[in-house]
């Protein structure tokens, strides 16, 4: 599958402007004319894929503990908005299925990140792949993960799916050469790097192996920084707040 990523992708929707990983956040990304968004997916006790970034429910919902200790009906009843703004207390964690429908209806691409689910990686991949195969998705999308095992599983479940490998740090054991080898073994089309490790040499090495390069950060990447990243060959950046990009998005 060939994916043509835009230069900017909404991060968890637009997480600085709305509660992350919610339909409201995706609606805000559409309002700013973003053509692609990224979301994080985990599973409930009854194997329903839904949106959540953290290991625990605590930070972004009124729930406590591990998500797979709760049915999705229980998760649906959680407040996923008032932590961000007390007026948004009717917002809930949506299912991945709702997000697929939203993106299809609004003609936006979707990056689905498979989050680490301790001891539940296989169940997570099975649930996501079953949904995707059942829905026959009518939109551009790709799956990404920091977890090689999850990417390997999803490659077997959906052989033609586009994959991206996410990398937070480099070291002797996890060198760029070994990472590129892993990407080629999985037939990934992209590598996503933490902004703290990106440089021109790294980008060049990836491009030599026909890999698209994306960059993410803990805080919003300002437009001036994005321009420098694009100038060294980075293809796409994950964006938390599009305000400084308004002229670019017109």
N, C-alpha and C positions, 0 to 999 in steps of 0.2 A: 504493500500500500504506500503510495506517494503522498506525503503530507507537505503542504506549503504553509509554513507557520508565518504569521505576521510578526512585525518587530516587537510588539507588546502583547502580553497575555495577562488578563486579570487574575490576580492571586487570591484564591479562595473567594472569588467574585471580585470585589474591590474592598479588601478587608479593613482599610483605614476609614472607609466611609459608611460601612454597614456591617452588621453582625456577620462574621465570616461563615462560609459554607452554609448559607441560607438562600432561599429563593429571592428574598429581598436584596441580598448582596448581588445576585445575578441580575436582577432587574436594574440595579444601579449601574452595573457594567454595561448593560444595553443602552442606558440613558447617555452614557459617555461614548457611545459608538465603538466600544471594544468588539472585536470580531472573534476573539477566543477568550475562554476563561479556564481556570484550573480549579479543581475541587479535590478534596481528600475523602477517601471512602474506607469505612470499617463495616463490620457486621454486628447485628443484634444477636440475642440468644437464639432466635428463631431464623437466623441466617438471612435476614433482610439487609442488603447493602444500603447504608445511609451515610450522610455527610458528617464527618468529625475529623479534626486534625490530631488532637492529643491522644495519649494512651488512655486518659481518664475523661469522664464526662464533666468533671468539676469546674474547669475554667470557663467554658462557654455555654454551659447549661445549668439548670437547677438540679441535675442529677449528680450522683456520687459514685465513684468507682469505675470499674471496667464496663464498657458498653455491652459486651457479650454476656453479662449477667442479667440483662434486661430484655424483654420482648420488645419488638418495635412498637407495639401499641403503648407500652410504658414510656418508651423514648419519645414517641409522638406527643405525649402529654407534657413533656418537659418544656420549660421556657428557655429558648435559645437566643433571646434578644435583649433582656433587661440588663444583663451584665455590660452591654454596650451602651444602652440608653433605656432608662426606666420606662419610657413610653412604648417601647417595642416588646412588651411582655406577652404578646400573642404569637410571636414567631417561634417556630418549632424546627427541629432538625429534619430536613426533608430526605426522602428516599432517593437513591440514585435514579430510579425509574422516573420520578418526577422531574429530575434534572435533565434526563435525556429528552423527555417530552418538551420541557421548556426550551432547551437549546435547539431542538428540531424546529419548534414553532417560531423561534426568533432568528433562525438561520445563523447561529454562532457555533464555532468549533469548540470542542471540549477536551481538555487534558484531565484524565482521571488518574489521580495518584493513589496507588495501593499502599495504604499506610501499614507499618508493622503492626501485626496483631499477635502478641506473644502467644505462641503455641497454637495460633489459629490461622496461620498464613494460608494453609491449604483450603480451609473452609472459606476464607475470604475470597480467594481466587475462584473457587468453585461457584460461589454465589454470584460474583460479578460476571463471570463468563457465562453462566446459565442465563442471567438476565439479558446480557448483550446478544447471545445467540437466539433467545426467545423474541426479543424486541425487533430484530432485524433493523438496526439503527440506520436512520436516514440523515446522517450528518457526519461531518469530518470529526474524527476523534483519535486520540491515542492514549495508551496506558503507560504510566511511568512508576518507578519505585526505586528506593534506596536498597531494596532487598533483592539480591540476585535470584534467590530461591523462588520468590513470588513471580519474577519475570520469566523464569524458566517454566514454571507451572502454567502461566497464562499463555506462553508461546505454544505449549502442547494443547491447550484447550481451544485457543482461537489461532490457528496456524498463520493466518494472513494479517493479524493485527499489527499495527504500528506500535513500536515500543521505544521508550526512552529510559536510560539508566541515569539515576541521580547520584551525585558524588559530593559528599560534604568535606572530605579532606583527602590529602595524598600523603603517603609514607612509603618506606622501603617495601613493605608487604603489598601495599595497594598503590603501585606506581601507575603513571599514565599508560605505559605500555601494557601492563596487565589488565587495566580497565578497558582499553581499546580492544584487546583480545577477547575479553568477556563480551563486549558489545557485538563484536563480529560473530562470535559463537551463537549469540542469541538473535542475530540479524536485527539489531536495534538500528533505528534511523537517527537517533539523537543521544547526546549526553548533556545532562544539566549539571552545572557546577555552582557551588557556593561562590559568591562574588569575592570572598576573601582569598581564593586560590587561583582566580582566573588571570591569565596574562596572554600576551600575543603568541608566545611560543606554544603554549598549551592549545590555543585555538588552531594554530597552524597544523599541529600534529593531528588534531581531530579532522580537520578539513582534508588532509592528505589521505585519510581513510574514509572519506565521503560521509562524515558524520556531522549532522546539524548540531550547533552549540547553543544551549540556552543557559541563562544565568538567573539565579534567585538570590535573595538576601533576607536577613532578619528584619530590616527596616526598608521603607520605601526607597526605590532607586530613583533619584532625581533625574530630570531630563538631561542636564549637562553631563552627568555620569553615563547615562544611557548612550548618548552620542559618542562618547569615548569608547564604550564597549562595542557599539556597532562599527566604529572605525577600525577596530582591530579584528573584525570578522565575526563577532558574536551575531547570531541570527535573531534571537528573541530574548527578551527579558520579562520576568514576572513582576507585575506592577501592583502596588497596594493602593496608590492614590494617583489618579490621572490628572489632577489639577494643573500641574506644571507642563502637561502634554496637550493642553486644550487646542493650541494652534495645529499641532501635529495630527489631532484626531478629527479635525473639521473635514 
